[in-house]
Amino acid sequence: MVTVFVCMIGYVIYFMQFKSMTVIANSRNVRQDSFAESVERGDIITSDGVVVATSHTDDDGNTTREYPYANMFAHVVGYDKYGKTGIELQANFYLLRSHINIFERVYNELGNTKNRGDNVITTIDFSLQEAAYNALGNCQGAVIVMEPDTGKVLAMVSKPDFNPNDIDNVWDYVHSDEGSESTALLNRATQGLYAPGSTFKVVTLLEYIRENPYSYVNYEYDCSGSEIYAGVNIHCYDSTAHGHETLADSLAYSCNASFANIGMGLNFGEFKNTAEELLFNSELPYENEYNQSEFVINENSAKDEMPQTAIGQGDTRITPLHNLMIVSAIANGGALMRPYLVDKIVNDDGADIKKFQGKSYGSLMTSEEAAILTDYMKGVCDYGTAARFFGGVSYDVAGKTGTAEYDNEGNCNSWFIGFSNPDNPDICISVVVEDYNSNGLSATSVAKSVFDAYYAK
């Protein structure tokens, strides 16, 4: 009993010294909100100094949360009611702590005035967020941008969106019969699950290289525009006949027939292993809310499941966030940096309180594999399906386009994943635009607008 008592006392001391702040700062700790009785919630600020969330307290002590840019930061910043979302949730603890001057704190307490909370400096770049938001226009979809070597998320846009200044009415609407089908509160960048379309060919290509390390460079295929594999009719976009192709051409021109042919020769079980090494069917190294991506092929799958799977159709589903992680690992020599949104915490006078650093998740592939994929993805932008967007620009891009059908009537979403300055990557991007048939907005054009904004700074 004495031993147990000593151990318990020892753990209490250890907890108070080393673990207590972690528990208190956990975004799921609802007791944090009790701090609001004496602290006015701090500001959320972009990396370039723009305030995107702030608080105003009236003479009666009632505090109102305000979002100066309304819808533009709706999903990434979130809102501070009804359970909170986004950075408002993730950084709740820090926003409700105050490190102002001790004399000012005493004066405020004597005057029954709330202390100003600490401010959160995010990794979000205002100009890139604005460019992504404007480029997506009135279309539904998502854009997410990151530095591949640090994990800093520079932009995150999801549409349809909402005005967090009017969250009470928004909340009432989406929980009414009239608005029951609204998805305005869904962050498509992290929670939207889509068929990856031809962006998944990067994964198929990686598996083919792994299974054919010495002969993949000799691959050739004659495309007639369509082909039947295991009873499944596979046709290229607009039934285009690409003719004689190398492996590089197959990716550059996004040849469905060629990649279905590649898929039929793969080991189904090894393909599943590679997909799961790239974080399909598993948790992602990301702190905020997200959905897991899905890959269903395994060693027992029927052969007729492979043709569609190899070209990014079938039952495979992925989020824009996950697609960004895959392309960022390619850009970063195979190593994935954990995406993060909060750069540092400062007090109301601007003094640093806490600094966050990028952390490596580990390698999703070897540096040699990443280099090979980069070379092939350059072809997509140099002479392939994205060449008309990036021809003549002042920067180089490695990427992959995608058109993913979501029904049996040919309706599709448009995808682009890629990174700029492939020899020494600057930023990577993942874009999905829904209902491409209806709105005609290409995800590649959205990505180009973001790249243009980055290099215009």
C-alpha positions in Angstrom: 0.0 0.0 0.0 2.9 2.4 0.8 4.4 1.5 -2.6 1.2 2.2 -4.4 0.7 5.4 -2.6 4.2 6.6 -3.4 3.7 5.7 -7.0 0.4 7.6 -7.2 2.0 10.7 -5.6 4.9 10.4 -8.1 2.5 10.2 -11.0 0.6 13.2 -9.8 3.8 15.2 -9.7 4.8 13.9 -13.1 1.4 14.7 -14.6 1.4 18.3 -13.2 4.9 18.9 -14.4 4.9 17.3 -17.9 1.4 16.3 -19.0 -1.1 18.8 -17.6 -0.7 21.4 -20.3 -1.2 18.8 -23.0 -4.5 17.6 -21.5 -5.7 21.2 -20.9 -4.8 22.2 -24.4 -6.5 19.2 -26.0 -9.2 20.6 -28.4 -11.7 18.0 -27.0 -11.4 19.5 -23.5 -14.7 21.4 -23.1 -13.6 23.0 -19.8 -11.4 25.4 -21.8 -14.4 27.5 -22.5 -14.6 28.5 -18.8 -11.5 30.7 -19.5 -13.8 33.0 -21.5 -15.3 34.4 -18.3 -12.1 36.4 -17.8 -10.4 36.4 -21.2 -11.5 38.0 -24.4 -10.8 35.5 -27.2 -7.6 36.3 -29.1 -7.2 37.0 -32.9 -6.5 34.5 -35.6 -4.0 36.0 -38.1 -2.6 34.9 -41.4 1.2 34.4 -41.8 1.3 37.8 -43.6 -0.4 39.7 -40.8 -4.1 39.8 -41.8 -6.6 39.4 -39.0 -9.2 36.9 -40.1 -11.0 36.4 -36.7 -11.2 38.8 -33.9 -13.4 39.6 -30.8 -15.3 42.6 -29.6 -16.5 43.0 -26.0 -19.2 45.6 -25.3 -19.6 47.7 -22.1 -21.8 44.9 -20.6 -19.0 42.3 -21.0 -20.7 40.5 -23.9 -18.2 39.3 -26.4 -18.9 38.9 -30.1 -16.7 36.9 -32.5 -16.2 38.7 -35.8 -14.8 37.4 -39.2 -13.7 40.3 -41.4 -13.4 38.2 -44.5 -16.6 36.2 -44.0 -16.8 33.2 -46.3 -13.2 33.3 -47.6 -11.8 31.6 -44.5 -15.0 29.8 -43.4 -13.8 26.2 -43.3 -10.1 26.6 -42.4 -10.7 29.2 -39.6 -14.1 27.7 -38.6 -16.5 29.2 -36.1 -16.6 29.3 -32.3 -20.1 28.1 -31.5 -22.0 24.8 -31.7 -18.9 22.8 -30.8 -16.4 24.9 -32.8 -14.5 23.9 -36.0 -11.3 24.6 -37.8 -8.6 26.6 -36.2 -11.1 28.0 -33.7 -11.3 24.5 -32.3 -7.7 23.4 -32.7 -6.3 26.5 -31.1 -9.2 27.1 -28.6 -6.9 26.7 -25.6 -4.4 29.3 -26.8 -7.0 31.8 -27.8 -8.4 31.8 -24.3 -5.1 32.2 -22.5 -3.7 35.7 -21.8 0.0 36.6 -21.5 -0.4 40.3 -21.4 1.7 42.4 -19.0 1.1 41.4 -15.4 0.3 44.9 -14.3 -2.3 45.2 -17.1 -3.9 41.9 -15.9 -4.1 43.1 -12.3 -5.7 46.4 -13.5 -8.2 44.6 -15.6 -9.2 42.2 -12.8 -9.7 45.2 -10.5 -11.9 46.8 -13.1 -13.7 43.6 -13.9 -12.5 43.9 -17.5 -11.6 40.8 -19.6 -7.9 40.3 -20.5 -7.0 40.1 -24.1 -6.3 36.6 -25.1 -3.2 35.4 -27.0 -3.3 35.6 -30.8 -2.8 32.6 -33.1 -0.5 33.2 -36.1 -1.5 30.7 -38.8 0.5 29.2 -41.7 -2.2 30.5 -44.1 -1.0 32.9 -46.8 -3.7 35.6 -47.4 -2.8 36.1 -51.1 -2.9 32.4 -51.9 -6.1 31.9 -49.9 -7.7 34.7 -51.9 -6.4 33.4 -55.2 -7.7 29.9 -54.5 -11.1 31.3 -53.3 -11.5 33.5 -56.4 -10.3 30.9 -58.8 -12.9 28.3 -57.6 -15.6 30.9 -58.1 -19.1 29.7 -57.7 -18.2 26.0 -58.3 -18.3 23.4 -55.6 -14.9 21.8 -54.8 -11.8 22.3 -52.7 -8.3 23.7 -52.9 -5.4 23.0 -50.5 -1.9 24.2 -50.8 1.2 23.2 -48.7 5.0 23.6 -48.5 6.2 20.1 -49.1 9.4 20.5 -47.1 7.8 22.0 -44.0 4.2 20.9 -43.9 2.9 24.4 -43.6 -0.6 24.7 -45.1 -0.7 27.9 -47.1 -4.3 27.8 -48.3 -7.4 25.8 -47.7 -10.7 26.5 -49.5 -13.9 24.5 -49.6 -17.1 25.4 -51.5 -20.0 25.7 -51.0 -19.2 27.9 -48.0 -21.0 30.0 -45.4 -20.6 33.2 -43.5 -19.4 32.5 -40.0 -20.6 35.9 -38.9 -24.1 34.5 -39.5 -23.5 31.1 -38.0 -26.7 31.1 -35.9 -28.8 31.4 -39.1 -26.6 29.0 -41.0 -26.8 26.4 -38.2 -30.6 26.7 -38.0 -30.9 26.3 -41.8 -28.8 23.2 -42.2 -30.7 21.6 -39.3 -34.1 22.4 -40.8 -36.1 20.3 -43.2 -35.5 22.8 -46.0 -31.7 22.7 -45.5 -31.3 19.1 -44.5 -29.3 18.3 -47.7 -27.0 21.3 -47.4 -23.3 20.5 -47.3 -22.1 24.0 -46.7 -20.6 23.1 -43.3 -18.6 20.2 -44.8 -14.9 21.0 -45.3 -14.4 19.3 -48.7 -10.7 19.8 -48.5 -10.3 17.3 -45.6 -13.6 15.5 -45.5 -14.8 15.3 -49.1 -14.4 11.7 -50.5 -14.1 11.5 -54.3 -13.0 9.1 -56.9 -9.4 10.2 -57.6 -9.7 9.7 -61.4 -6.5 9.9 -63.3 -4.5 11.4 -60.4 -4.5 7.8 -59.0 -2.4 6.8 -62.0 0.6 8.1 -60.1 -0.1 5.3 -57.5 -0.6 2.7 -60.2 2.7 3.9 -61.9 4.6 3.6 -58.6 3.3 0.0 -58.1 4.3 -0.9 -61.7 7.8 0.5 -61.2 8.2 -1.5 -57.9 7.1 -4.7 -59.6 9.3 -4.1 -62.7 12.4 -2.2 -61.4 14.6 -3.1 -64.4 12.1 -3.2 -67.3 9.6 -0.4 -66.6 11.5 1.9 -68.9 10.9 -0.4 -71.8 7.1 -0.3 -71.5 5.3 0.3 -74.8 1.6 0.3 -75.7 -0.5 1.0 -78.8 -3.7 2.9 -77.9 -6.7 2.7 -80.2 -8.9 4.8 -77.9 -10.6 1.9 -76.1 -10.0 -1.7 -75.0 -11.8 -4.4 -73.1 -10.1 -5.9 -70.0 -11.7 -8.8 -68.1 -15.0 -7.9 -69.7 -14.7 -4.2 -68.8 -14.8 -1.6 -71.5 -12.1 1.0 -70.9 -12.0 4.1 -73.1 -9.8 7.1 -73.1 -11.1 10.6 -72.7 -13.3 11.4 -75.7 -12.2 8.0 -77.0 -8.9 9.6 -78.2 -6.5 7.1 -79.8 -3.1 8.0 -78.5 -1.3 5.6 -80.8 2.2 4.2 -79.9 3.2 5.2 -76.3 6.0 4.9 -73.9 5.3 4.7 -70.1 6.1 8.5 -69.9 3.6 9.2 -72.7 0.9 7.0 -71.0 1.0 9.2 -68.0 1.5 12.5 -69.9 -1.5 11.8 -72.1 -3.4 10.1 -69.2 -4.1 7.1 -71.3 -6.8 5.0 -69.6 -6.4 2.0 -71.9 -2.6 1.9 -71.2 -3.0 2.1 -67.5 -5.8 -0.5 -67.4 -3.3 -2.7 -69.3 -0.7 -2.0 -66.7 -3.1 -2.7 -63.9 -4.0 -6.1 -65.3 -0.4 -7.2 -64.9 0.0 -6.1 -61.3 0.0 -8.3 -58.2 -3.3 -7.4 -56.5 -1.9 -8.0 -53.0 1.2 -5.9 -53.6 -0.9 -3.1 -55.1 -2.9 -3.1 -51.9 0.3 -2.9 -49.8 1.6 0.1 -51.9 -1.8 1.9 -51.6 -1.7 1.4 -47.8 1.9 2.5 -47.6 0.5 5.7 -49.2 -2.0 5.9 -46.3 -5.1 4.5 -47.9 -7.4 2.8 -45.4 -5.5 4.3 -42.5 -5.3 7.4 -40.3 -3.7 10.5 -41.7 -1.1 12.6 -39.8 -3.4 15.5 -39.5 -4.7 17.1 -36.2 -8.1 18.4 -37.4 -11.2 16.5 -38.6 -10.9 14.5 -41.8 -12.1 11.3 -43.5 -10.1 8.3 -44.3 -9.5 7.4 -48.0 -10.6 4.0 -49.3 -8.9 1.3 -51.4 -10.7 -2.0 -51.7 -8.5 -4.1 -54.1 -6.8 -7.0 -52.4 -5.3 -10.4 -53.3 -8.7 -12.0 -53.4 -10.4 -9.4 -55.7 -11.9 -10.4 -59.0 -10.0 -9.5 -62.1 -12.8 -7.3 -63.4 -12.2 -4.9 -60.5 -8.8 -3.9 -61.6 -9.3 -2.1 -64.9 -11.4 0.7 -63.3 -9.2 0.7 -60.1 -6.0 1.2 -62.1 -7.3 4.4 -63.7 -8.7 5.8 -60.4 -12.4 4.8 -60.8 -14.2 1.9 -59.2 -14.6 2.0 -55.4 -11.4 4.0 -54.7 -12.1 7.2 -52.7 -9.7 9.9 -51.6 -9.8 13.4 -50.0 -8.0 16.4 -51.5 -6.0 16.5 -48.2 -4.8 12.9 -48.8 -4.0 13.5 -52.5 -2.0 16.5 -51.3 0.0 14.4 -48.9 0.9 11.9 -51.7 2.1 14.6 -54.1 3.9 16.5 -51.3 5.8 13.3 -50.4 6.8 13.0 -54.1 8.0 16.6 -54.1 9.9 16.1 -50.9 12.0 13.1 -52.0 9.6 10.5 -50.7 9.3 11.9 -47.1 5.9 13.3 -45.9 5.8 16.3 -43.6 2.8 16.5 -41.3 0.5 19.2 -42.5 -0.1 21.9 -39.9 -2.0 25.2 -39.7 -0.8 27.0 -36.6 2.7 28.6 -36.8 3.0 30.3 -33.4 1.2 31.9 -30.5 1.9 35.5 -29.6 0.5 37.7 -26.8 -1.5 40.9 -27.5 1.8 42.9 -27.8 3.2 40.5 -30.4 5.7 38.7 -28.2 6.2 35.1 -29.0 4.7 32.6 -26.5 5.0 29.3 -28.4 6.4 28.3 -31.7 5.3 25.2 -33.7 7.7 23.4 -36.0 7.1 21.0 -38.9 7.4 17.3 -38.1 8.2 14.5 -40.4 5.8 11.6 -40.6 8.2 9.4 -42.4 8.8 8.1 -45.9 6.0 7.0 -48.2 8.4 5.9 -50.9 12.2 6.0 -51.6 13.9 9.1 -52.9 14.7 7.2 -56.1 11.0 6.4 -56.6 10.0 10.0 -55.9 12.6 11.2 -58.5 11.2 8.9 -61.1 7.6 9.9 -60.5 8.7 13.6 -60.6 10.2 13.1 -64.1 7.1 11.5 -65.4 4.9 14.2 -63.9 6.9 16.9 -65.5 5.8 15.4 -68.9 2.2 15.9 -67.9 2.8 19.7 -67.7 5.5 20.0 -70.4 3.7 18.2 -73.3 0.7 16.3 -71.8 -2.8 17.0 -70.6 -1.7 20.1 -68.6 0.7 21.6 -71.1 -1.9 24.1 -72.5 -2.1 25.7 -69.0 1.5 25.9 -68.1 3.1 26.6 -71.5 4.9 29.9 -71.4 4.7 30.5 -67.6 7.8 31.6 -65.7 7.9 28.6 -63.5 8.0 24.8 -64.0 5.4 22.4 -62.7 5.2 18.6 -62.2 1.6 17.4 -61.9 -1.2 15.1 -62.8 -4.6 15.9 -64.2 -7.7 13.8 -63.5 -11.3 13.5 -64.7 -13.3 11.3 -62.4 -16.8 10.1 -63.4 -19.2 9.9 -60.5 -22.2 8.3 -62.2 -23.1 6.2 -65.2 -24.1 9.2 -67.3 -20.6 10.6 -67.9 -20.8 13.4 -65.3 -17.4 14.0 -63.7 -15.2 16.0 -61.4 -12.0 17.6 -62.4 -8.7 17.0 -60.5 -5.2 18.4 -60.4 -2.3 17.6 -58.1 1.2 18.9 -58.5 4.1 21.0 -57.3 6.0 23.9 -58.7 9.8 24.2 -59.3 10.3 20.4 -59.4 14.1 20.6 -59.0 13.7 22.5 -55.7 9.9 22.4 -54.9 8.2 25.5 -53.6 4.6 24.6 -53.1 2.3 21.6 -53.8 -1.4 21.7 -54.5 -4.5 19.5 -54.7 -7.6 20.8 -56.4 -11.0 19.2 -57.1 -13.8 20.9 -59.0 -17.2 19.2 -58.9 -19.5 18.9 -61.9 -16.9 19.7 -64.6 -19.4 18.9 -67.3 -21.8 21.6 -66.1 -19.4 24.5 -65.1 -16.5 23.8 -67.5 -14.0 24.9 -64.8 -10.8 22.8 -64.9 -9.0 22.0 -61.7 -5.7 22.7 -63.6 -6.8 26.3 -64.3 -7.5 26.8 -60.6 -4.1 25.4 -59.7 -2.5 27.7 -62.3 -4.2 30.7 -60.7 -2.7 29.8 -57.3 0.8 29.2 -58.8 0.6 32.6 -60.6 -0.3 34.3 -57.3 2.6 32.6 -55.5 5.2 33.7 -58.1 3.7 37.2 -58.4 4.6 38.0 -54.8 
